[in-house]
Amino acid sequence: YQKFFRRSWFHRQWVIQEVVLAKDVQILCGQHQMSFSNFVTGHLLHRRTRFYGRTQFLRSYVATHDD
């Protein structure tokens, strides 16, 4: 996970500019592809579960998304 985010690609100015200005951003890595919004959501969920622990995160998620 950290190896992925340490890639120089994430620090290139033109990449940041393209992401900010684009209407539809797709993340490509090898043969894998996903939307930027799904990428960000996955990143945030990963960070949250690492910080809180999976069990507490799942309890919190279920409590706030109980329909």
Sine and cosine of phi, psi and omega as CSV:
sin_phi,cos_phi,sin_psi,cos_psi,sin_omega,cos_omega
0.00,0.00,-0.81,0.59,-0.01,-1.00
-0.92,0.40,-0.57,0.82,0.03,-1.00
-0.87,0.50,-0.63,0.78,0.02,-1.00
-0.89,0.46,-0.72,0.69,-0.05,-1.00
-0.98,0.22,-0.20,0.98,0.06,-1.00
-1.00,0.09,-0.11,0.99,0.01,-1.00
-0.86,0.51,0.60,-0.80,-0.04,-1.00
-0.88,0.47,-0.38,0.92,-0.01,-1.00
-0.81,0.59,-0.62,0.78,-0.06,-1.00
-0.95,0.32,-0.19,0.98,-0.06,-1.00
-0.93,-0.37,0.05,1.00,0.00,-1.00
-0.98,0.18,0.77,-0.64,-0.07,-1.00
-0.87,0.50,-0.66,0.75,-0.05,-1.00
-0.92,0.39,-0.52,0.86,0.03,-1.00
-0.93,0.37,-0.71,0.70,0.02,-1.00
-0.87,0.49,-0.69,0.73,0.02,-1.00
-0.88,0.47,-0.70,0.72,0.00,-1.00
-0.89,0.46,-0.65,0.76,0.00,-1.00
-0.91,0.41,-0.68,0.74,-0.03,-1.00
-0.92,0.40,-0.63,0.78,-0.09,-1.00
-1.00,0.02,-0.29,0.96,-0.08,-1.00
-0.97,0.24,0.50,-0.87,0.06,-1.00
-1.00,0.05,-0.55,0.83,-0.02,-1.00
-0.70,-0.72,0.95,-0.30,-0.05,-1.00
-0.97,-0.24,0.75,-0.66,0.07,-1.00
-0.89,-0.46,0.72,-0.69,0.04,-1.00
-1.00,-0.09,0.81,-0.59,0.03,-1.00
-0.87,-0.49,0.72,-0.69,0.07,-1.00
-0.57,-0.82,0.96,-0.27,-0.09,-1.00
0.90,0.44,-0.83,-0.56,0.01,-1.00
-1.00,-0.09,0.08,1.00,-0.04,-1.00
-0.99,-0.12,0.55,-0.83,0.00,-1.00
-0.56,-0.83,0.61,-0.79,0.11,-0.99
-0.40,-0.91,0.33,-0.94,0.03,-1.00
-0.94,0.33,0.44,-0.90,0.01,-1.00
-0.89,0.45,-0.61,0.79,0.01,-1.00
-0.90,0.44,-0.65,0.76,0.06,-1.00
-0.92,0.39,-0.60,0.80,0.03,-1.00
-0.88,0.47,-0.74,0.68,0.00,-1.00
-0.91,0.42,-0.69,0.72,0.03,-1.00
-0.86,0.52,-0.71,0.70,0.04,-1.00
-0.88,0.47,-0.65,0.76,0.03,-1.00
-0.89,0.45,-0.72,0.70,0.00,-1.00
-0.91,0.41,-0.65,0.76,0.04,-1.00
-0.90,0.44,-0.65,0.76,0.03,-1.00
-0.88,0.47,-0.72,0.69,0.01,-1.00
-0.89,0.46,-0.68,0.74,-0.04,-1.00
-0.91,0.40,-0.68,0.73,-0.02,-1.00
-0.93,0.36,-0.53,0.85,0.06,-1.00
-0.93,0.36,-0.59,0.81,-0.04,-1.00
-0.97,0.25,-0.76,0.65,-0.10,-1.00
-1.00,-0.01,-0.35,0.94,-0.15,-0.99
1.00,-0.01,0.54,-0.84,-0.11,-0.99
-0.89,0.46,-0.69,0.72,-0.06,-1.00
-0.88,0.47,-0.75,0.66,-0.01,-1.00
-0.92,0.40,-0.63,0.78,0.02,-1.00
-0.88,0.47,-0.71,0.70,-0.01,-1.00
-0.89,0.46,-0.65,0.76,0.06,-1.00
-0.88,0.47,-0.70,0.71,0.00,-1.00
-0.90,0.43,-0.69,0.73,-0.02,-1.00
-0.89,0.45,-0.72,0.69,0.00,-1.00
-0.90,0.44,-0.65,0.76,-0.02,-1.00
-0.90,0.43,-0.58,0.82,-0.05,-1.00
-1.00,0.00,-0.23,0.97,-0.02,-1.00
-0.87,-0.50,0.47,0.88,0.00,-1.00
-0.99,0.16,0.94,-0.34,-0.04,-1.00
-0.99,-0.14,0.00,0.00,0.00,0.00
